[in-house]
Amino acid sequence: LVAFAAHPYVTYTQAYTFPGGSMPLEINISPGVDTLANRNAWFLAGQVMETFRPIYGLYPFTNEKYGQYSFGYGGGMEHQTNSGMGGFGESLVVHELAHQWWGDWVTCETWSDIALNEGMATYSEAVWLEKKPGSSGLPALISAMNARTPTDFSGTVYVTNTSSFSAIFNTNNVYRKGAWVFHMLRYVLGDAGFWQYLASMRATFGGGTATFADAQATAEAVYGGSLQWFFDQWVYQPGAAAYAMGWQNTQAGGASGPRFVEVYLTQTQ
């Protein structure tokens, strides 16, 4: 995934130190947006690397660098070791950096499998909010995932129409529902099992490509059984369950009676 950019950049460098060495963190920023706040926003990448290291492993390209450079597009583009950046938002910084593991080190084999890249990078935004210094932990993760709920469930995470750019990079199906697939898989495998699954994906497919079939087989090895029921439902089929719920306190037999919570749940398949 190669690109080059030509511009009168202003260049700044810091060091990211890790066990056994260090490497440059480099930013090439457009003079028109060269402010201390924007530089600090990009240099947050060092803290994100350190936060991800226990669960994603060491940044994969420590023999080179990690760079970020201004470009004139919305969003970002995760070229290996050097991400094109169209802004300075925290989630953007995290998303493009997460791609260095999920997209650049382990790369989707076909456009049908693009959610292995984009779903994991989107989920990584939520994992960062869960794990970053000062986080509330699980409440932050839940809040982040609720904010990334798809607004349309009519498509599939697995892309069937790979001739369509809009299908490949569909926000609801690939990014958001893709992120929810990994969030739910983490619940199925448990935390320790999910991090083990990610470690196995890196060990087996790092420096190469993977498919959803590979992801399923890797997860099944951790799970100890078939996960066809999970991948069929959430990756290959459209739709999602819709829930409506409410609750109220009740008390039986007057003021001295036992207390209950009544829960009402409606689920539409």
C-alpha positions in Angstrom: 0.0 0.0 0.0 2.3 2.7 -1.3 1.8 6.4 -1.6 3.9 9.6 -1.7 3.1 13.2 -0.9 4.8 16.4 -2.0 4.2 19.6 -0.1 6.1 22.2 1.9 5.7 20.2 5.1 6.9 21.2 8.5 8.5 18.1 10.1 8.6 17.2 13.8 10.0 14.0 15.3 9.7 12.4 18.7 10.9 9.0 19.9 8.7 6.1 20.8 10.6 3.9 23.3 9.6 0.3 23.8 11.2 -2.7 25.5 14.5 -3.3 23.6 14.6 -0.1 21.5 13.1 3.0 20.1 11.9 4.4 16.8 10.9 7.7 15.4 7.4 9.1 15.5 7.4 11.6 12.7 4.7 14.1 11.6 4.7 16.1 8.4 2.2 18.8 8.9 0.9 21.5 6.5 2.1 25.0 7.6 -1.5 26.2 7.5 -2.5 23.9 10.3 0.8 23.7 12.2 -0.3 24.4 15.8 0.8 23.0 19.1 -2.6 21.4 19.6 -2.6 19.7 16.2 1.0 18.5 16.7 0.1 17.0 20.1 -3.0 15.4 18.6 -0.9 13.4 16.2 1.9 12.7 18.7 -0.9 11.0 20.8 0.0 8.0 18.6 2.9 7.2 21.0 0.5 6.7 23.9 -1.9 4.7 21.7 0.9 2.4 20.7 1.8 1.8 24.3 -1.8 1.2 25.3 -2.3 -1.3 22.5 1.0 -3.1 23.0 -0.2 -5.5 25.7 -3.3 -6.6 23.7 -2.1 -6.1 20.0 1.5 -6.7 20.4 4.4 -4.4 19.7 3.8 -2.0 16.8 4.7 -4.2 13.8 7.2 -1.8 12.0 9.5 -0.8 14.8 12.5 -1.2 12.5 11.2 1.8 10.6 8.9 4.4 12.1 5.4 5.6 12.4 4.6 8.8 10.5 1.5 10.9 9.9 1.3 13.5 7.1 -1.3 16.1 6.1 -3.3 15.4 2.9 -6.3 17.0 1.3 -8.9 14.4 1.8 -11.5 13.7 4.5 -10.6 11.0 6.9 -7.3 9.1 6.7 -5.4 6.5 4.8 -3.3 3.9 6.6 -0.2 3.4 4.4 2.3 1.1 6.1 4.5 3.2 8.5 3.0 6.5 7.3 -0.7 7.5 7.5 -2.2 10.2 5.4 -4.4 12.3 7.7 -7.2 14.7 6.8 -7.8 15.9 10.4 -6.7 15.8 14.0 -9.5 14.0 15.8 -8.6 11.4 18.5 -10.6 8.6 16.9 -9.0 9.3 13.5 -5.5 9.1 15.0 -6.4 5.8 16.7 -8.2 4.3 13.7 -5.3 4.9 11.3 -2.7 3.7 13.8 -4.8 0.5 14.5 -4.6 -0.3 10.8 -0.9 -0.8 11.1 -1.8 -4.1 12.9 -5.2 -4.7 11.3 -4.9 -3.8 7.6 -1.1 -3.4 7.1 0.5 -6.2 9.1 -2.5 -8.6 8.7 -4.2 -7.6 5.5 -7.6 -8.7 4.1 -7.1 -11.1 1.3 -10.0 -9.9 -0.8 -12.3 -6.9 -0.8 -15.0 -9.2 0.5 -13.0 -9.5 3.7 -12.4 -5.7 4.1 -14.1 -5.7 7.5 -11.1 -7.5 8.9 -9.4 -4.2 8.3 -12.1 -1.6 8.8 -14.2 -3.4 11.4 -11.1 -4.0 13.6 -9.8 -0.4 13.2 -13.3 0.9 14.2 -13.5 -1.4 17.1 -10.0 -0.3 18.1 -11.4 3.3 18.5 -13.7 1.9 21.2 -10.9 -0.3 22.8 -8.7 2.8 23.1 -11.5 4.6 24.9 -11.8 1.6 27.2 -8.1 1.2 27.9 -6.6 4.7 27.6 -5.1 6.3 30.8 -7.9 7.6 33.0 -10.6 5.7 31.3 -13.7 4.4 33.2 -13.1 1.0 31.5 -16.2 -1.0 30.6 -18.6 1.9 30.8 -16.4 3.8 28.3 -16.4 0.7 26.0 -20.1 0.3 26.1 -20.7 4.0 25.4 -18.2 4.0 22.5 -19.9 0.9 20.9 -23.4 2.4 21.3 -22.1 5.4 19.4 -21.0 3.1 16.7 -24.3 1.2 16.3 -25.3 0.8 12.6 -28.3 2.8 11.4 -29.1 0.3 8.7 -28.8 -3.5 9.0 -29.9 -4.5 5.5 -26.5 -5.4 4.2 -23.8 -7.9 5.3 -20.4 -7.5 6.8 -19.0 -9.8 4.2 -19.0 -7.8 1.0 -20.7 -9.6 -1.9 -20.6 -6.8 -4.5 -16.9 -6.1 -4.8 -17.4 -4.1 -7.9 -19.0 -1.3 -5.8 -16.8 1.1 -3.9 -19.7 2.2 -1.8 -20.4 -1.5 -0.8 -16.7 -2.1 0.0 -16.4 0.9 2.2 -20.0 1.0 3.6 -20.1 2.7 7.0 -22.9 0.7 8.4 -22.0 -2.8 7.2 -18.2 -2.8 7.1 -17.1 -0.3 9.7 -19.9 -0.3 12.3 -21.4 -3.7 12.1 -17.9 -5.1 11.5 -16.8 -3.5 14.7 -19.8 -5.0 16.5 -18.8 -8.5 15.1 -15.5 -8.2 16.9 -17.1 -6.8 20.0 -19.5 -9.7 20.2 -16.7 -12.2 19.4 -14.9 -10.8 22.4 -17.9 -11.7 24.5 -18.1 -15.2 23.0 -14.4 -15.9 23.6 -14.0 -14.0 26.8 -11.4 -11.3 27.2 -8.4 -13.6 27.5 -9.6 -15.8 24.6 -10.2 -12.7 22.4 -6.7 -11.3 23.0 -5.3 -14.9 22.3 -7.3 -15.0 19.1 -5.8 -11.6 18.0 -2.3 -12.9 18.9 -2.9 -16.0 16.8 -4.1 -13.9 13.8 -0.9 -11.8 14.0 1.4 -14.9 14.4 -0.2 -16.8 11.6 -1.0 -14.1 9.0 1.3 -11.2 9.9 3.1 -10.0 6.9 0.4 -11.6 4.7 -3.3 -11.8 4.1 -6.3 -13.4 5.8 -9.9 -14.1 5.0 -13.0 -14.3 7.2 -12.7 -18.1 6.9 -9.2 -17.8 8.4 -10.5 -15.6 11.1 -13.2 -18.1 11.9 -10.8 -21.1 12.0 -8.5 -19.1 14.3 -11.3 -18.1 16.6 -12.6 -21.7 16.7 -9.2 -23.0 17.8 -9.4 -20.7 20.8 -13.1 -21.4 21.4 -12.7 -25.2 21.2 -15.7 -25.8 18.9 -17.5 -24.6 15.8 -18.4 -20.9 15.5 -20.3 -21.4 12.2 -23.4 -20.3 14.1 -21.8 -17.0 14.9 -20.1 -16.2 11.6 -23.2 -17.2 9.6 -25.4 -15.0 11.6 -23.3 -11.9 11.9 -20.8 -11.9 9.0 -22.5 -13.6 6.1 -26.2 -12.8 6.8 -27.9 -9.4 7.0 -30.0 -8.1 9.8 -29.8 -7.8 13.6 -32.1 -8.4 16.5 -34.2 -5.4 17.6 -34.9 -5.0 21.2 -37.4 -2.8 23.2 -37.3 -3.0 26.9 -38.4 -1.4 30.1 -38.5 -2.1 33.9 -40.2 -1.0 37.0 -39.9 -1.6 40.8 -42.9 -3.4 42.4 -43.6 -4.4 46.0 -46.0 -7.2 47.0 -48.2 -7.3 50.1 -47.8 -3.7 51.3 -44.9 -1.8 52.8 -43.4 -4.9 54.5 -43.7 -7.1 51.4 -40.9 -8.3 49.2 -39.6 -6.1 46.4 -39.3 -7.2 42.8 -38.1 -5.7 39.5 -40.4 -6.4 36.6 -38.6 -6.4 33.2 -40.4 -6.2 29.9 -38.6 -7.3 26.8 -39.7 -7.4 23.2 -37.3 -8.9 20.6 -37.9 -8.7 16.9 -35.8 -11.2 14.9 
